[in-house]
Amino acid sequence: MSLLLGISMGDFTGIGPEVTLKALASELESDDARFELIGDVEQTRELNRRLGLNLPLKTDRGKAGSGRIFLNNPASELQPNDLKPGAPGAALAAVGWLKQGAESALRHEIDALVTAPVNKESIMRAGADFVGQTELLSGLAGTARTAMMLLGQDERGRWLRVVLATTHVPLKVLAERVTAEKIKLAIELASRACHDLGLTRARIGVCGLNPHAGEGGHIGTEEQTIIGPSVAEMRRQGLDVTGPVSADALFYYAYRGDYDVVVAMYHDQGLAPLKMVAFEQGVNWTLGLPFIRTSPDHGTAYDITGQGKANPSSMVAAIRLAKLLAKSRP
C-alpha cells in the first residue's frame, strides 16, 4: 500500500497552505504517495482554484487507490476568507489541526506528519499557552526525549545538519538551561538520525557555549564543567563525537564535510548557519518522537500571503524527507 502522509495546514493567514499545495503539485508525479490535508476544506479548495493548480482534492479518503489528496477538517468549522494576518481564529485553528495530525500519527492512521508553519506570537496573543510545535508534539506524545534537527543542502549538494541542545530559551537564562542531560540526548539522537538517513557514518561535532569555547575557562566554564564531560561520556559509549569546539570554526568544518551533524547549544547558534546555507531548502525534523514529523524551516511570512509568490522548496524538502524516513521504517 502506498504511503499516506498527513499535512497540518498551519496558519491560513500565512503562506503554509500555499506552499503545501504548490509542493503537492510537484510531488504527485514522483511516486504514488497519498496525502491527507488537515485544515479548512473550503479555503483549501478556493486556494487550489486561485493558484490554478487544479489538484484532485477529495473529502473522503475511502479505500486505498481511490484518490491521492484528501481534505480533512476535524473541527468542521469554516474559517472566514477575509481574516487579517495573525487573526486569533486562524492561529487557534492551526493549533487544533496540528493536534489532530499528531493524534492521527499516534494512532498509526498516517505514516508521517508534515506540519506547515504556525505563528507563535499570534497563538499566544490569542490566549493559548504555546512554546512551539516541537514542544506541543512532544507533550502529546508523552515524551521529553526529543530534539530539533534542522537540515538542508546548498546548490552544490553540500549538507549541513544541526541538532539543538536547547530550543526556545531566552539568552539571559541560557547557561542554566544547558545541561548534561540535554547535551547527551542531542548527541544520542543525532547519531541515531544519521542511521535513519542511511548515512555511512555518524561523526558528530559539539559546539561550545561561550566564544572560543570558553578560552580554557577564562570566558566561561560550561565547556569544562558540562559540555566536555558530556561529550567524553558519549564517546565512552562508542559514539563518534568531538567537542566542545568553538562554534565559529565547527560550522566551517561541518560544511566542508568533516562532520555529519553539529550539536549546537542554542537556537540561533545553530539556525543562523543553517539558514545561510539552505534558507530555501531547510527542513525541521523532530527527533525522538514515536512518529515521523517534519516541517519546512520557515515561518508564516504574513507579508507575502495571498500574493502567490511563496517558494515551496522547503515544504517539498520536508515532504521528501518524511517519505524517505517512512519508507525506511518497519
N, C-alpha and C positions, 0 to 999 in steps of 0.2 A: 504494500500500500504506500502511496506517495506521502511525503511529509506534510504535516499540517502545522503552519506557523500562525500563532496569534500575534496581532499587532494592535496595541492600545494606541489610539489615535492622538492622544495628547491634547493640548490646549487648542481648541478650534479657532481661537482668535490669533493664533500664531501660525507658523509655517509647517507644523507637523503633518497635518492632513495632506498638504500639497506635496511635500517631499515623499510621503508614503505612496500616494497614487502614482507619482512620476516614477518612483523606484519600481513599483509593480509593473508598470508599462514596459520597463526594460527587462524585467526578470521573467515574465511569462514565457519567453522563448527559450530560456536557458535550461529548464528541466520541467518536471511535472508537479512541482510542489504546489500545495494549496494554501490559501491564506484566509484567516478569519479576522476581519477588521472590527475592533471593539470601539464603537463611537456612535455619533449621531447618524442615523440612516439617511435622512432626507438631505442633510447638509453634505454628506459624502456623495450622494447621487448628484446633487447640484454642482459640486466642485468637479466631479468627473466630467460633467457636461461642459462646464465653463472652461476647463483646461483642454477640451477637445480630445480627451484620451480614449473615450468610448470603451472603457474597461467593462468586461462582462460581470457586473455586480449582481449577486443573488442574496435574498434574505433568508433562505432556508438551506442550511448546509446539506441535509439529507444524506444520502449514501455516497461513498467514495466514487468519484468519476462523474458525478452529476454537476460539477462546476469547479471553478478554480478560486474565485474570490467571493467570500460570503460576508454579509453585513450583520452585525450583532450589537444592538443597543440594550444592555442589560437593564437600564433604568426605564426604558420605554418612554422617556421624556424627550420631546423635541426641543432643541436649542434654537432660540431666535436667531435669524440670519443677519441681524443688524447689531450684534454685540460689539462694543468697543474693545480694543486690545486690552487684555488683562481683566476683563469683566469677571466678577465673582462667580457667576453661574458657569461660565466656561472653565474657570480654574477648578472649581469643585467637581464638575463633571469629569474632568480629566483624571482626577484622583480616583473617582469611582470606577472609571474604565480601567485604570491601572490595577486596582484591586481585583476586578473581575478577571483580568488577564492572568494575574498571579494565581488566583484560585483555580482557574481552568488548568494552569500548568501543574499545580499541586495535585489535581485530580487526574492528571495524565490524559486530559482531553485534547491537549495540543502538544506538539513535540518540542516547541521552543517559544519563548515570548520575546518580541521586539517591541520596545517602548519608544514612542515618539515624544518629542520634548514637552515638558511642562515648565511652568514658571513659578519658582519657589516663592518669590515675593508676592505674586498675585494670589497664590494659595494661602499664604499666611495672612495677607490682607483680607481675605475672605473669611478668616476666622478659624482656619484649620491648623492643627499642630503638625507641622511638616518640616522635616530637616532635609530630605532628599529622597529620590526614588530608590536608591540603593538601601537606605536605612528603612524605608517603608517595606520594601520587599523582604528584607532580612527579618523584620518583625513578623510579617505574615507567615514566613517560612519557619519561624520559631528557632532561628539560629543567629548567633552573634559572630560566628566564624566565617565572615565574608570580607571581601576586599574588592576595590575597584581596580580593574586593569584597563588602561587606555592604550590602544594600539593603532598604528597606521603606517602607511608607506608613502615615500615621496615619488616623484615622477620617474625616478630611476629604479624603483623597486626596492629601495633600502628601508628596512623596517625599524621602527622604534616602538618598544613595548615597555610600559611603565605600570607598576603596581604601587598603590598608595598605602603607606602605613597608617596615616590618618586621613580623614576626608574633609568635612566641613567644620573646621575648628578655627576660632579666632586666634590671630597671631599672639595676642597677649597671654594666652594660656597654652600655647602650643607645646612648650618644653615639658610641661607636666603631663600632657596627653601622649607624648611619645614614650610608650612603654615597651619593655622587653617582650611582653606577650604579643603586642601588635606587630612588632618588627618580625618576630619569629613566624607569626601567622602569615604575614605578607610574603616572606621568603618561601615558606612551605607551599602556599597557593601559587606563587609564581612558578615554582618548579613543576608543580602538577599541571599548570596551564601549558607549559612547553610540551609536555607529553600529550595533552589533549589536542594541541595544534599539530601534532605529528612532527615536531622538530627533532633533529638528530642529537641535540644536546640541550642542556638547560643551565647555561652559565649565567649566574646572577650577580650583578653589581649593586652594592648597597650604598646609598648616599649618606654623607654626614648631615647633621642638622645645622651646624654652625658654619660660617665662612671658613674656607680652607680646612674643613673637617675639624675645627677647633684649635688648630695650631698647637697640637700636643697639650691641650688643656689651658692655653693662655687666653683663648676667647670662647670658652665653653668646655664643659667636661662631659656632656652627654655621650660623645663618641667613646670616651674611655669607660664610663660607668654603665652605659645601657646598650649602645649600638654595637660596639666592638665585641663585648661578651655574648650578645645575642647571635652575631654572625659566627663567632667561634663555636658556639653550641650547635648551630645548624650544620656547620662544617663537620663536626664530630659525628653527626647523624648521617653523613655521607652525601650531603648536598654540595654542589659545585658553586660556592658563594664566596665573594670577596667584598671586603669593606671594613670600616667605612672609608669611602673615597670622596674627596671634595666634589660636590655636585657639578661645579663648572667644568671639571675635567671628565668626570664619569660619563656625562651625556655625549661628549665627543667620542670617547672610546666605544660606547654602545652604538653610536650612529655609524661608525666605521666597521662594526661587526665583531668587536671583541667580546661583547656581552649580548645575551639573548633577551634579557629583561633587566630593567633598572627598578630597584625598590627605592622610592622617594619617600621622604619623611612627611611631606605635607603637600596640600593640593596644588598650589601654584609652582612649587619646586618641580613637580612632575608634569603638570599640564602645559606650562609655558613652552618648554622644548618640544613636547609632542605636537602642540598646535602649530608651532612654527614649521615643523617638518610635514605635517599631514592635516592641515586645517580642514580641507575638503573631504578627506578620506578617513578621518579618525573615527574609532568605534569605542564605546564604553561597554565592557564585558564584566558582569558581576561574578566574581569567583566565589565558590563556596556554597552557592545556593543548591538546593536539591533539584533545580530545573535550570535550563539554559535561558539566560536573559542577556540580550544585547541592546544597544541603543546608539543612535547617532550622537557624535560628540559635539553637539552644538545646541543652542537654545531655541527659544520660540521666535526670535527675530521679528518682533512686532512691527518694526519699521518697514518691512517689505511684505507684510501679509497682504494677500489679495492682489498682488501685482503680477503673479505668475512667473517670477524670475528666481525663485528659490532653487538652489542647487541640490539635487537629490543624492549626490555622490556618497555622502556619509551614511544615509539611510540604505543605499544599495549595499555598501560595505557591511553594515550591521546585519542586513538580511542574509548576505552570503556567508558571513561568519556563523550566524545561527544555524544555517543549513549544514555547513561543514561540521560543526560540533554535534548536531543532531544525528548526522549520518554515522559518526564515529562511536556513538553510544549504543549500548545494547537496547 
